[in-house]
Amino acid sequence: MSELGALGVTGLPVLVVEHPLGGERPESIARRAEQAVEQLASLIPT
């Protein structure tokens, strides 16, 4: 997050996807995608 601070951009929501994705099994990629969707849903104001 220090990159955002250096650019003067703070307070933005950040979605984190675990890496690396290359060479992972489809089941692992699907799990990470589900986690990313859950994160995204929690970042969207209702």
Secondary structure, 3 states (H helix, E strand, C coil): CHHHHHCCCCCCCCCCCCCCCCCCCHHHHHHHHHHHHHHHHHHCCC
